[in-house]
Amino acid sequence: MSQIRQFAVKSKEASQLRRRKYQLVRRYGLPENLVGGSLVRSLRRCGRSNCHCATGEGHEQWSLTLSHRGQRRVERVPREWVEDLEQEILATQTYLEAIREVMAINLELLALTRQQNRETKRTSRAKKRQSKPRTPKK
Ligand SMILES: [Zn+2]
């Protein structure tokens, strides 16, 4: 895998962001192209009276909206990036779903482990009681 072209910007700010990103990607074994949020298509009228949008359909506009730490951010997306981003959003959802499934399985394993431990304790207590040497009555 490698970085998608939509992230290929070159600047000082970008390399700082990338350093932090790959720190997280390496530490947690994350996919590097995670894309979250919702991709929205809207139709806008540009306001020019002689434009086709004044009477017909508006101009198509795409944006990606993501909330992070209570902040909502909306970014415009060029039409030619939409397919790639849709693919990454889908892959990201599949990845998050896998994480949620692992969490659910681990909860199930926790419950089963606890149940087994309780049963083991109960049977070993019962065994102890059975194997206790009886003191002969005089
Ligand atoms: Zn227009």
Boltz pocket constraint, residues with backbone or C-beta under 6 A from the ligand:
constraints:
  - pocket:
      binder: B
      contacts: [[A, 44], [A, 45], [A, 46], [A, 47], [A, 48], [A, 51], [A, 52], [A, 53], [A, 54], [A, 59]]
      max_distance: 6.0
